[in-house]
């Protein structure tokens, strides 16, 4: 890149994109990897953060409404799958009776 006098100028450093703003309802922090899933089997995905979608290579329409087993494939570690299944079974009590269940694993 040259300036008006013909001298070579360094390339400007690119800035990383700003993280998306959290939704107005505060349900998800899109800078983290989070899922909100239904509290009953088959634990369907209700919402996914941008961080989770990027990490797992899915778009939101591909995962919403699907069971969390969408990310379980032939290369899935059986121990990890067991930990995840156990985490979904943990009893919970909402702090606010009008509050939906959500957890960050």
C-alpha positions, 0 to 999 in steps of 0.5 A: 500500500502506497501513500500519496507521496509514493512511500510504502505504508504498512497494511492496517491491522484488521480488527476482530469482529465485535461479538454479537450483543446478547438478546434483549431477553438475556437468555443466552450469552452469544460469546459463550457456548450455550444451549437451552434444551427442553427439560424432558426427554428427548431434550430437544434444543430450544436455543443455541448461542452463536458460540455453540453454533460456530464451535459445532459447525451448525446453523440455528435452523439445523439444530433447533427442535432436534435432540441433543444427540445431534452432536453424538457421532461415531467418534463421540467419546462414550465417557463424555456422552455419559457425562452429558446425559447425567448432567441433563438428569440433575434435578433443578428448582427454578429461582423464579417459578416463571423462569425457564430452565437453562444451564451452562454445561 
